[in-house]
Amino acid sequence: MSAKTELVRELNGPTAASEMLSDQEIEDLLGLFRSAQQQEKELLIEAVNGMIRFFPPPFKTITRRIMFGDLLEK
């Protein structure tokens, strides 16, 4: 799959601006986009763990699963 195809999929459809970018610019933008998503996920995990740190141990995992499902798995 090309970087352009992957970017279109990530953005949920084509954009006029993506037509104006070179292949290298599209690859760079896709890399930045994925890096930002990963950083956001890591910060969310940290925030959730901070929120539930006072829960008794048996409730920490189940609370995280009920609230976020598998979204917070690394």
DSSP file (Angstrom, degrees, kcal/mol; ACC not computed):
  #  RESIDUE AA STRUCTURE BP1 BP2  ACC     N-H-->O    O-->H-N    N-H-->O    O-->H-N    TCO  KAPPA ALPHA  PHI   PSI    X-CA   Y-CA   Z-CA
    1    1 A M              0   0    0      0, 0.0     2,-0.1     0, 0.0     0, 0.0   0.000 360.0 360.0 360.0 135.2    0.0    0.0    0.0
    2    2 A S     >  -     0   0    0      1,-0.1     4,-2.4     4,-0.0     5,-0.2  -0.358 360.0-114.6 -79.1 160.8    1.4    3.4   -0.9
    3    3 A A  H  > S+     0   0    0      1,-0.2     4,-2.6     2,-0.2     5,-0.2   0.873 117.5  54.7 -61.6 -36.7    1.9    6.2    1.6
    4    4 A K  H  > S+     0   0    0      2,-0.2     4,-2.3     1,-0.2    -1,-0.2   0.915 108.5  47.7 -64.3 -42.6   -0.7    8.2   -0.3
    5    5 A T  H  > S+     0   0    0      1,-0.2     4,-2.1     2,-0.2    -2,-0.2   0.906 112.7  49.3 -63.8 -42.3   -3.3    5.4    0.0
    6    6 A E  H  X S+     0   0    0     -4,-2.4     4,-2.6     2,-0.2    -2,-0.2   0.894 110.5  50.2 -65.2 -39.8   -2.5    5.0    3.7
    7    7 A L  H  X S+     0   0    0     -4,-2.6     4,-2.2     2,-0.2    -2,-0.2   0.917 109.7  50.5 -64.7 -42.9   -2.9    8.8    4.3
    8    8 A V  H  <>S+     0   0    0     -4,-2.3     5,-3.0     1,-0.2     4,-0.2   0.906 112.0  48.2 -60.5 -41.4   -6.2    8.9    2.5
    9    9 A R  H ><5S+     0   0    0     -4,-2.1     3,-1.2     3,-0.2    -2,-0.2   0.922 111.1  50.0 -65.2 -43.8   -7.4    5.9    4.7
   10   10 A E  H 3<5S+     0   0    0     -4,-2.6    -1,-0.2     1,-0.3    -2,-0.2   0.848 113.3  46.1 -62.6 -34.4   -6.2    7.7    7.9
   11   11 A L  T 3<5S-     0   0    0     -4,-2.2    -1,-0.3    -5,-0.2    -2,-0.2   0.381 113.5-119.0 -90.3   4.2   -8.0   10.9    6.9
   12   12 A N  T < 5S+     0   0    0     -3,-1.2    -3,-0.2    -4,-0.2    -2,-0.1   0.853  82.6   4.1  60.8  37.9  -11.2    9.0    6.0
   13   13 A G  S   <S-     0   0    0     -5,-3.0    -2,-0.1    -6,-0.2     2,-0.0  -0.571  96.0 -60.6 139.0 161.8  -11.1   10.1    2.4
   14   14 A P        -     0   0    0      0, 0.0     2,-0.4     0, 0.0     3,-0.1  -0.321  42.9-155.7 -70.6 152.9   -9.1   12.1   -0.1
   15   15 A T     >  -     0   0    0      1,-0.1     4,-0.7    -2,-0.0     3,-0.4  -0.953  23.3-127.9-126.6 150.6   -8.3   15.7    0.4
   16   16 A A  H >> S+     0   0    0     -2,-0.4     3,-0.8     1,-0.2     4,-0.5   0.866 109.2  58.5 -63.1 -35.7   -7.5   18.3   -2.2
   17   17 A A  H >4 S+     0   0    0      1,-0.2     3,-1.2     2,-0.2     4,-0.4   0.841  96.4  61.2 -65.4 -33.0   -4.3   19.3   -0.3
   18   18 A S  H >4 S+     0   0    0     -3,-0.4     3,-0.8     1,-0.3    -1,-0.2   0.773  96.0  61.8 -67.1 -23.3   -2.9   15.8   -0.5
   19   19 A E  H << S+     0   0    0     -3,-0.8    -1,-0.3    -4,-0.7    -2,-0.2   0.743 100.9  53.7 -70.4 -22.3   -2.9   16.1   -4.3
   20   20 A M  T << S+     0   0    0     -3,-1.2     2,-0.2    -4,-0.5    -1,-0.2   0.515  93.0  92.1 -90.2  -6.2   -0.5   19.0   -4.0
   21   21 A L  S <  S-     0   0    0     -3,-0.8     2,-0.1    -4,-0.4    -3,-0.0  -0.618  73.5-123.4 -93.5 148.1    2.1   17.1   -1.9
   22   22 A S     >  -     0   0    0     -2,-0.2     4,-2.3     1,-0.1     5,-0.2  -0.337  33.1-103.5 -76.8 168.4    5.0   15.1   -3.2
   23   23 A D  H  > S+     0   0    0      1,-0.2     4,-2.3     2,-0.2     5,-0.2   0.902 123.6  50.0 -60.1 -41.3    5.5   11.4   -2.3
   24   24 A Q  H  > S+     0   0    0      2,-0.2     4,-2.4     1,-0.2    -1,-0.2   0.899 110.0  50.1 -65.3 -40.9    8.1   12.3    0.3
   25   25 A E  H  > S+     0   0    0      2,-0.2     4,-2.6     1,-0.2    -1,-0.2   0.884 110.2  50.8 -64.8 -38.3    5.9   15.0    1.9
   26   26 A I  H  X S+     0   0    0     -4,-2.3     4,-2.6     2,-0.2    -2,-0.2   0.917 110.5  48.8 -65.3 -42.8    3.1   12.5    2.1
   27   27 A E  H  X S+     0   0    0     -4,-2.3     4,-2.3     2,-0.2    -2,-0.2   0.909 112.8  48.2 -62.4 -42.0    5.3   10.0    3.8
   28   28 A D  H  X S+     0   0    0     -4,-2.4     4,-2.4     2,-0.2    -2,-0.2   0.921 112.6  48.0 -63.8 -44.0    6.6   12.6    6.2
   29   29 A L  H  X S+     0   0    0     -4,-2.6     4,-2.5     2,-0.2    -2,-0.2   0.898 111.3  50.4 -64.4 -41.1    3.0   13.7    7.0
   30   30 A L  H  X S+     0   0    0     -4,-2.6     4,-2.5     2,-0.2     5,-0.2   0.906 110.3  50.4 -63.3 -41.6    1.9   10.1    7.5
   31   31 A G  H  X S+     0   0    0     -4,-2.3     4,-2.2     2,-0.2    -2,-0.2   0.910 112.0  47.0 -62.4 -43.1    4.8    9.6    9.9
   32   32 A L  H  X S+     0   0    0     -4,-2.4     4,-2.5     2,-0.2    -2,-0.2   0.904 111.5  51.7 -64.0 -41.4    3.9   12.7   11.9
   33   33 A F  H  X S+     0   0    0     -4,-2.5     4,-2.0     1,-0.2    -2,-0.2   0.925 113.0  43.7 -61.8 -46.7    0.3   11.7   12.0
   34   34 A R  H  X S+     0   0    0     -4,-2.5     4,-2.3     2,-0.2    -1,-0.2   0.869 112.4  53.0 -69.1 -36.5    1.1    8.2   13.3
   35   35 A S  H  X S+     0   0    0     -4,-2.2     4,-2.4    -5,-0.2    -2,-0.2   0.912 109.3  49.3 -63.9 -42.2    3.6    9.6   15.8
   36   36 A A  H  X S+     0   0    0     -4,-2.5     4,-2.4     2,-0.2    -2,-0.2   0.891 110.1  51.4 -64.5 -39.5    1.0   12.0   17.1
   37   37 A Q  H  X S+     0   0    0     -4,-2.0     4,-2.2     2,-0.2    -2,-0.2   0.917 111.1  47.7 -62.9 -43.0   -1.5    9.2   17.5
   38   38 A Q  H  X S+     0   0    0     -4,-2.3     4,-2.3     2,-0.2    -2,-0.2   0.906 112.5  48.7 -65.5 -41.8    1.0    7.0   19.4
   39   39 A Q  H  X S+     0   0    0     -4,-2.4     4,-2.3     2,-0.2    -1,-0.2   0.902 110.7  51.0 -65.3 -40.4    1.9    9.9   21.7
   40   40 A E  H  X S+     0   0    0     -4,-2.4     4,-2.2     1,-0.2    -1,-0.2   0.904 110.3  49.8 -62.1 -41.5   -1.8   10.7   22.3
   41   41 A K  H  X S+     0   0    0     -4,-2.2     4,-2.4     2,-0.2    -2,-0.2   0.915 110.7  49.2 -64.1 -43.3   -2.4    7.0   23.2
   42   42 A E  H  X S+     0   0    0     -4,-2.3     4,-2.2     1,-0.2    -2,-0.2   0.897 111.9  48.4 -64.3 -40.4    0.5    6.9   25.6
   43   43 A L  H  X S+     0   0    0     -4,-2.3     4,-2.3     2,-0.2    -1,-0.2   0.870 110.6  51.5 -67.7 -36.0   -0.6   10.1   27.3
   44   44 A L  H  X S+     0   0    0     -4,-2.2     4,-2.7     2,-0.2     5,-0.2   0.916 109.3  50.0 -66.0 -42.8   -4.1    8.8   27.6
   45   45 A I  H  X S+     0   0    0     -4,-2.4     4,-2.7     1,-0.2     5,-0.2   0.927 111.6  49.1 -59.8 -45.0   -2.9    5.6   29.2
   46   46 A E  H  X S+     0   0    0     -4,-2.2     4,-2.0     1,-0.2    -2,-0.2   0.906 112.2  48.1 -61.2 -42.6   -0.8    7.6   31.7
   47   47 A A  H  X S+     0   0    0     -4,-2.3     4,-1.9     2,-0.2    -2,-0.2   0.912 112.8  47.4 -66.0 -43.1   -3.8    9.8   32.5
   48   48 A V  H  X S+     0   0    0     -4,-2.7     4,-2.2     2,-0.2    -2,-0.2   0.924 111.3  50.8 -65.2 -44.1   -6.1    6.8   33.0
   49   49 A N  H  X S+     0   0    0     -4,-2.7     4,-0.5     1,-0.2    -1,-0.2   0.881 110.6  50.3 -61.7 -36.8   -3.6    5.0   35.2
   50   50 A G  H  < S+     0   0    0     -4,-2.0     3,-0.4    -5,-0.2    -1,-0.2   0.864 110.1  51.0 -66.2 -35.6   -3.2    8.2   37.3
   51   51 A M  H  < S+     0   0    0     -4,-1.9     3,-0.4     1,-0.2    -2,-0.2   0.875 117.8  36.0 -69.9 -38.2   -7.0    8.4   37.6
   52   52 A I  H >< S+     0   0    0     -4,-2.2     3,-1.7     1,-0.2    -1,-0.2   0.324  83.6 104.8-101.0   9.6   -7.5    4.8   38.8
   53   53 A R  T 3< S+     0   0    0     -4,-0.5    -1,-0.2    -3,-0.4    -2,-0.1   0.744  79.5  54.7 -63.4 -22.1   -4.3    4.5   40.9
   54   54 A F  T 3  S+     0   0    0     -3,-0.4    -1,-0.3    -4,-0.2    -2,-0.1   0.520  85.7 103.5 -89.6  -5.6   -6.3    4.8   44.1
   55   55 A F  S <  S-     0   0    0     -3,-1.7     5,-0.1     1,-0.1    -3,-0.0  -0.427  87.5 -96.1 -71.6 150.4   -8.6    1.9   43.2
   56   56 A P    >>  -     0   0    0      0, 0.0     3,-1.9     0, 0.0     4,-1.0  -0.407  43.6-105.6 -61.8 145.7   -8.0   -1.4   45.0
   57   57 A P  H >> S+     0   0    0      0, 0.0     4,-0.8     0, 0.0     3,-0.7   0.812 116.9  55.5 -47.7 -43.1   -5.9   -3.7   42.7
   58   58 A P  H 3> S+     0   0    0      0, 0.0     4,-0.7     0, 0.0    -3,-0.0   0.797 110.3  47.5 -64.3 -23.1   -8.7   -6.0   41.6
   59   59 A F  H <> S+     0   0    0     -3,-1.9     4,-2.3     2,-0.1     5,-0.2   0.666  94.1  75.0 -91.2 -17.3  -10.8   -3.1   40.4
   60   60 A K  H <X S+     0   0    0     -4,-1.0     4,-2.2    -3,-0.7     5,-0.2   0.960 100.7  39.6 -60.6 -53.3   -8.0   -1.3   38.4
   61   61 A T  H  X S+     0   0    0     -4,-0.8     4,-2.4     1,-0.2    -1,-0.2   0.926 117.8  47.2 -65.4 -45.9   -8.0   -3.7   35.4
   62   62 A I  H  X S+     0   0    0     -4,-0.7     4,-2.6     1,-0.2    -1,-0.2   0.878 111.7  51.4 -66.5 -36.2  -11.7   -4.2   35.2
   63   63 A T  H  X S+     0   0    0     -4,-2.3     4,-2.4     2,-0.2     5,-0.2   0.929 110.8  48.2 -64.6 -44.6  -12.4   -0.4   35.5
   64   64 A R  H  X S+     0   0    0     -4,-2.2     4,-2.5    -5,-0.2     5,-0.4   0.911 113.6  47.9 -61.8 -42.5   -9.9    0.3   32.7
   65   65 A R  H  X S+     0   0    0     -4,-2.4     4,-2.1     3,-0.2    -2,-0.2   0.901 112.0  48.4 -66.0 -41.9  -11.5   -2.5   30.5
   66   66 A I  H  < S+     0   0    0     -4,-2.6    -2,-0.2     1,-0.2    -1,-0.2   0.922 118.6  39.7 -64.3 -43.4  -15.1   -1.3   31.2
   67   67 A M  H  < S+     0   0    0     -4,-2.4    -2,-0.2    -5,-0.2    -1,-0.2   0.868 136.8  10.2 -75.9 -37.1  -14.3    2.3   30.4
   68   68 A F  H >< S-     0   0    0     -4,-2.5     3,-2.0     1,-0.2    -3,-0.2   0.463  78.9-158.2-128.2  -3.8  -11.9    1.9   27.4
   69   69 A G  T 3< S-     0   0    0     -4,-2.1     3,-0.5    -5,-0.4    -1,-0.2  -0.337  72.9 -24.3  59.7-134.7  -12.0   -1.7   26.2
   70   70 A D  T >  S+     0   0    0      1,-0.2     3,-1.5     2,-0.1    -1,-0.3   0.336 112.7  99.6 -92.3   5.9   -8.9   -2.7   24.3
   71   71 A L  T <  S+     0   0    0     -3,-2.0    -1,-0.2     1,-0.3    -2,-0.1   0.762  80.8  51.5 -65.7 -24.2   -8.1    0.9   23.2
   72   72 A L  T 3  S+     0   0    0     -3,-0.5     2,-0.3    -4,-0.1    -1,-0.3   0.238  78.7 118.6-101.0  15.2   -5.5    1.4   26.0
   73   73 A E    <         0   0    0     -3,-1.5    -3,-0.0     1,-0.1   -28,-0.0  -0.641 360.0 360.0 -79.8 136.7   -3.5   -1.7   25.2
   74   74 A K              0   0    0     -2,-0.3    -1,-0.1   -32,-0.0    -3,-0.0   0.477 360.0 360.0 -79.1 360.0    0.1   -0.9   24.2
